[in-house]
Amino acid sequence: MTSEPSAGVLVHVGVAFVYLMFATVAAMGLLSLYAGIDILWTGRESVIAGVIAAGMGTVFALIGLGFFYIKFFRSRVWAAREARLKAQYPEQPWMMRADWRARRVTHSNAGAMIFMWIWTLGWWRAFALIGRLNRDKIWAALQESWADAAACAVFVLAGLLGLTFAIKLTRAHRRFGVTSLAIETLPGYLGERFRGTVSAGLPKRPMQPLEAELRCELLTEKRRRVSGKTQTSIESTALWRITQRIFPTKITMIGERAQIPVSIDLPPGQPETSLRNGLGIRWVLDVQTSGRPDPSFSCSFEVPVYRKERTPPEGSDGNLPLPA
């Protein structure tokens, strides 16, 4: 008679697997970085191949080694800082986040843009390497089988789609840059009104109204068994939402920066912000262009929404002037 492993054992196995995974990523990155430097030093292959290998190796090495740096060094610093903030701002959980504390939340697609370029370059690099090593076999298979030709077309199409998304994100980033939300009501209390100003890099005043959506969503972890393996994903369930139009006459232009006012009434009966390890209740403000301009403008911000009965300490009304 066998007994199922305890939860503690499964947790340790899971942690060991995560450590092994990031260690593998770091090792692969270091090996690729070494190969790229060797190519550039000896000149046995093209300079482009050496640069790509060194670049990809650097990225993967930073990801793998960065995980261990954050896990064993930076996490201790963050824990000590959080303890100091809790003592300094009792019963004010919105002050735990640096951007909320500074009343300025930013949005940028630079991360997504960089990821897509890394993915696209890696995809085409792998595709070119496989094609160069097995060119004759691949050509023969394509001539003999429509299925092989269709599979090859799918790989090419995936690479083209990745390249298209990378270019689109790059265009949007170059045009709009970093968008920021200056929070005027810190926090936004349920039953009252949330106010803020979005500063966006729009070259001119929009001709059509913008759309602002504020929503409350529940983030939960879902686990599914697929082909004998457990897959984990984060699912979002909208609990409440409201959409408003912001007309061009309400938008102020300062040079090529648009100042977009946002003022939305918060419902009294919804749950307050409560996130732990990325799960729980989150309030999100989205602002985007209506219609289909190219490139389209959109930004998203997590905003602090809490119950009114969570009263700040005496002498602080929770709504201080915006920082200069």
Disulfide bonds with the S-S distance in Angstrom:
none
